[in-house]
Amino acid sequence: KETRYSHNQPPKMREVFGYKVKGVSDKAHKELQPEEVYKIFSENYLNVNAPMKILDIAYEKEQGLAEVSFTVERAGRFEKVHATGNGRLNAVSNGLKQVLGKDAFSFEDYSEHSMEGRSTARAAAYVSVKGKDERIYWGAGVDSDILAASVLALISAVNNMLKGQA
């Protein structure tokens, strides 16, 4: 069931996620425990690697542009991608648009944070994309490398778009 938002601003991830949690809670007729809430989050947003997965990613910088090469696995097929962008995450986004079509999505929102307070901390990143259907799709990524977390968040959002799951 699609949830409509009453304001003109695109929904933030916490709002969309809140509706998902409320739906599960209402259906179960109970208040959810923290581990149940986390399970909903991880199953719907965190490091979602289907129907598409990025493999073997490598970055370079040349003449002020970020270049990326990676392999996309989708439906048992593998496709090599090479793209450029104004930054590494933008280059990955442009590469995914080569695979899906240049108008498949637009990059809408990005945020990140450290999950712990030390130099070996894991990082979390959150990305939203807008699909051709004008809906906003969210993804989250967690990794010890912030760039890897960001790419995981982007591919999670794109996979949610491909599945039609905001």
C-alpha positions in Angstrom: 0.0 0.0 0.0 1.4 3.4 -1.0 1.5 6.0 1.7 0.7 9.6 0.6 2.3 12.6 2.3 0.3 15.7 2.9 3.1 18.3 2.6 5.1 19.5 -0.5 8.5 18.3 0.9 9.6 14.8 0.0 9.3 12.5 3.0 12.4 11.9 5.1 13.5 8.4 5.7 12.4 8.4 9.4 8.8 9.3 8.3 8.7 6.5 5.7 10.2 4.0 8.1 7.9 5.2 10.8 4.9 4.3 8.6 6.4 0.8 7.9 6.9 0.1 11.6 3.4 1.4 12.5 1.9 -0.9 9.8 3.7 -3.9 11.2 2.8 -2.9 14.8 -0.9 -2.4 13.9 -1.1 -5.7 12.0 0.4 -7.5 15.0 -1.7 -5.5 17.5 1.3 -4.9 19.7 4.1 -2.6 20.5 7.3 -3.7 18.8 10.5 -4.4 20.6 13.7 -2.6 19.5 15.1 -5.8 17.9 11.9 -6.1 15.9 12.1 -2.5 14.7 15.8 -3.0 13.7 14.8 -6.2 11.8 12.2 -4.2 9.8 14.9 -1.5 9.1 17.6 -4.0 8.0 15.2 -6.1 5.8 13.9 -3.0 4.0 16.8 -0.6 3.8 20.1 -1.8 5.0 22.7 -3.1 2.4 20.0 -4.3 0.1 21.8 -6.2 -2.7 19.0 -7.5 -4.8 17.9 -7.4 -7.6 21.1 -5.6 -8.4 24.6 -5.9 -6.8 27.8 -3.9 -7.4 31.0 -6.0 -7.5 34.7 -5.2 -8.0 34.5 -1.4 -7.6 37.6 0.7 -8.3 38.1 4.5 -8.2 40.5 6.9 -9.9 40.7 10.7 -10.1 41.7 12.3 -13.4 41.5 16.0 -14.4 39.3 16.8 -11.5 36.8 14.1 -12.2 36.2 10.9 -10.3 36.2 7.8 -12.4 34.7 4.5 -11.3 34.8 1.0 -12.8 32.6 -1.8 -11.4 30.6 -4.8 -12.3 26.9 -5.0 -11.9 25.3 -8.4 -11.2 21.6 -8.5 -12.1 19.4 -11.6 -12.8 22.5 -13.8 -13.2 24.1 -11.5 -15.7 27.2 -9.4 -15.3 27.9 -6.0 -16.9 31.1 -4.0 -16.7 30.5 -0.3 -16.1 32.9 2.7 -16.4 31.6 6.2 -15.5 32.7 9.6 -14.3 31.3 12.2 -11.9 32.0 15.2 -9.8 32.8 12.8 -6.9 33.1 9.1 -6.4 29.4 8.6 -5.3 28.2 10.7 -8.2 30.3 8.6 -10.6 28.7 5.4 -9.2 25.3 7.0 -9.6 26.1 7.9 -13.2 27.3 4.3 -13.8 24.0 2.9 -12.4 22.2 5.2 -14.8 24.2 3.7 -17.7 22.8 0.3 -16.7 19.2 1.4 -16.0 18.8 4.4 -18.4 19.9 8.0 -17.8 16.4 9.0 -16.6 15.9 6.0 -14.4 16.3 8.0 -11.2 17.6 11.2 -9.7 19.8 11.4 -6.7 17.8 13.3 -4.0 19.2 13.2 -0.6 22.3 12.0 1.2 23.5 11.9 4.9 26.1 10.0 6.8 27.3 9.6 10.4 29.8 7.6 12.4 28.3 4.8 14.5 31.0 4.8 17.2 33.4 7.4 18.5 36.8 5.9 17.5 38.9 5.8 14.4 37.9 2.2 13.6 34.2 3.1 13.8 31.7 1.9 11.3 29.9 4.5 9.2 26.2 4.7 8.2 25.0 6.4 5.1 21.5 7.2 3.9 20.5 7.9 0.3 17.2 8.7 -1.4 16.5 8.6 -5.1 13.4 9.7 -7.0 12.2 7.2 -9.6 10.5 7.9 -12.9 7.2 7.4 -11.0 8.1 10.5 -8.9 8.2 8.4 -5.7 11.1 8.7 -3.3 13.0 5.5 -2.5 15.4 5.1 0.5 18.4 3.0 1.2 21.0 2.7 4.0 24.5 1.3 4.0 26.8 0.4 6.9 30.5 -0.3 6.5 33.8 0.6 8.1 34.6 2.8 5.0 32.2 5.8 4.6 32.5 5.6 0.8 31.6 1.9 0.8 28.7 2.7 3.2 27.5 5.4 0.8 27.6 3.1 -2.3 25.7 0.4 -0.3 23.1 3.1 0.6 22.8 4.1 -3.0 22.4 0.6 -4.4 19.9 -0.1 -1.6 17.8 2.9 -2.6 18.0 1.9 -6.3 17.1 -1.7 -5.5 14.1 -0.5 -3.5 13.1 1.6 -6.5 13.4 -1.5 -8.8 11.2 -3.5 -6.4 8.8 -0.6 -6.0 9.3 -0.5 -2.3 9.7 3.0 -0.7 
